[in-house]
């Protein structure tokens, strides 16, 4: 755990560049002083194969967080 508090991974997923998703995520997480966020942006997730790959990545991240 970091000095400021709990660390969380935030996936910013978009079917385009992801800029709007990043801005929204940063503004939402900023409301919680005790969370240190690590942002992972995944742009152009626009078909089933990309979604499946992203789900695998998120599952792997969840596994790392609980070790």
C-alpha positions in Angstrom: 0.0 0.0 0.0 1.3 3.5 -0.8 1.7 6.3 1.7 -1.5 8.0 0.5 -3.7 4.9 0.7 -5.1 2.1 -1.4 -3.8 1.5 -4.9 -6.3 0.7 -7.6 -5.9 0.0 -11.3 -8.4 1.9 -13.5 -9.0 0.7 -17.0 -10.1 3.5 -19.4 -11.7 1.6 -22.2 -12.9 3.2 -25.4 -13.9 2.4 -28.9 -12.0 5.5 -30.1 -8.9 7.4 -28.7 -9.8 7.0 -25.0 -9.2 10.7 -24.1 -12.8 11.2 -22.8 -12.6 8.0 -20.8 -9.3 9.1 -19.3 -10.6 12.5 -18.3 -13.7 11.1 -16.8 -11.8 8.4 -14.8 -9.3 11.0 -13.5 -12.2 13.3 -12.4 -14.0 10.5 -10.7 -11.0 9.0 -8.8 -9.9 12.5 -7.7 -13.0 12.5 -5.4 -11.4 9.8 -3.3 -8.3 11.1 -1.4 -7.3 7.7 -0.1 -6.9 6.0 -3.5 -3.8 6.0 -5.6 -4.8 5.1 -9.1 -2.8 3.5 -11.9 -4.5 4.3 -15.2 -4.4 1.9 -18.1 -5.9 3.3 -21.3 -7.1 0.8 -23.9 -8.3 2.7 -27.0 -9.9 1.3 -30.1 -11.6 -1.6 -28.4 -14.2 -1.9 -31.1 -14.7 -5.6 -31.9 -15.3 -8.9 -30.1 -11.7 -10.1 -30.4 -10.4 -6.9 -28.7 -13.0 -7.2 -26.0 -12.0 -10.8 -25.3 -8.3 -9.8 -25.1 -9.2 -7.0 -22.7 -11.2 -9.3 -20.5 -8.1 -11.6 -20.3 -5.9 -8.6 -19.4 -8.3 -7.5 -16.7 -8.6 -11.0 -15.3 -4.7 -11.2 -15.1 -4.6 -7.8 -13.4 -7.1 -9.0 -10.8 -5.0 -12.0 -10.2 -1.9 -9.9 -9.6 -3.8 -7.6 -7.2 -4.8 -10.5 -4.9 -1.3 -12.0 -4.6 
